Amino acid sequence: MAQLVRSAKSGNDWTVYELSAFNISIQDVDVATFFGVPQLPPTTVSPVILNNVDRPPPPAVISKEDRLFFQYLERANIYGKAAVDDFAGHILRMLDFDDNDRSILTKRELSFEMCGSRVCANADMVVSDDAGYYSLIVRDERRTTVIEEPKVPLIADAIAAFVENNRLRVPPLPQQTFPAMTMVGPRPVFYKIPVTQSLVDALVTAQYPAEPTVVQRLVPPVPNSNQYVFGSFARIVVTISTTGPGRNESDEGGMVSHIFERKFKHLLRAGGSLDYTSSIPTATKRDSLATELECAKRRTQLFNSSVSHDNLERQLIASQIANAELETKLRERELQIERLERDRRYFADRKKEEWEEKERERGVFEEVARNYGIR
């Protein structure tokens, strides 16, 4: 991997190639490993959200916060990035990520040095305090030819956030771990991204870091994680809760830490059918089922396209690695040829000098012989 060609790229253009080139890997972990506790604290989320797929029909009376949750959830399932951002922002506000001098900001333009150039990173959403320190990052789905989980640009965002934070800190932090989320539709995937100054230095100088960077990834514990990320037969209501402001100055360098708590309401029966509440009419059930099945088919196609794209990307990386190895061998062969050519010229020059020396000696001998009449 140290032979990979490194060049400056914006965070939006980062791929798994950049992760390989800078010794960064993503490791899937379980809940206990990710949060560092055997059991999560009780949730503070409204039971209305936890126990309903859709907004309860009249005459049920719900709070404004719950009503907005279901509205944003419905839009995030149907529309694009803007609706997903609205849904993610509402969840963060609902769970008080904007208390204690913190605020939730959208579309932040960050930057960092890479391979001698300054590149940009555009986070869809961040949590920041009054001093301007970033503590949490959110990236929603990438819509190119397929819908992708933006896990690699999310890592670039965290690196940029670390650089931006250290511009404000005296002295700067040697490392910081960022809690982060990707959003594919309304479905979050959780990350813990450690960023060190040595990694930033390697990016600036286009060097392969000796110390690996391991990013922890947590897909919520659902029966089918791929179906969860790329589409499911029923919406999965996910809530995230914090236990207090999450600032712990006793952590390394005073880094900010947030403990996420999740409660998942699984809406799939053992046989895979939908489990709606009994108060929803049968016609609504059929319409919802048809809509969800159509959505599932579309997302399955997108998932297959994404898998093909990942395979092509891996093949490209393998080709680039092989090309780098061949270029290294070619340079070694050229150096060997140059050494041989240098040796050849040296021996040719030595042979010429010896011949000229012998010619001078023969001329001197003939001159002496003529003077003394020696034949």
Buried (B, 14 or more C-beta within 10 A) or exposed (E): EEEBEBEBBBBBEBBBBBBBBBBBEBEEBEBEEBBEEEEBEEBBBBEBBEEBBBBBEEEEEBEEBBBBBBBBBBBBBEEBBEBBBBBBBBBBBBBBBBEEEBEBBBEBEBBBBBBEEEBBBBBBBBBBBEEEBBBBBBBBBBEEEBBBBBBBBBBBBBBBBBBBBBEEEEEBBEBBBBBBBBBBBBBBBBBBBBBBBBBBEBBBEBBBBEEEBBBBBBBBEBEEEBBBBBBBBBBBBBBBBBEEBBBBEEEEEEBBBBBBBBBBBBBBEEEEEBEBEEEBEEEEEEEBBEEBEEBBEEBBEBBEBBEEBBEEEEEEBEEBBEEBEEEEEEEEEEEEEEEEEEEEEEEEEEEEEEEEEEEEEEEEEEEEEEEEEEE
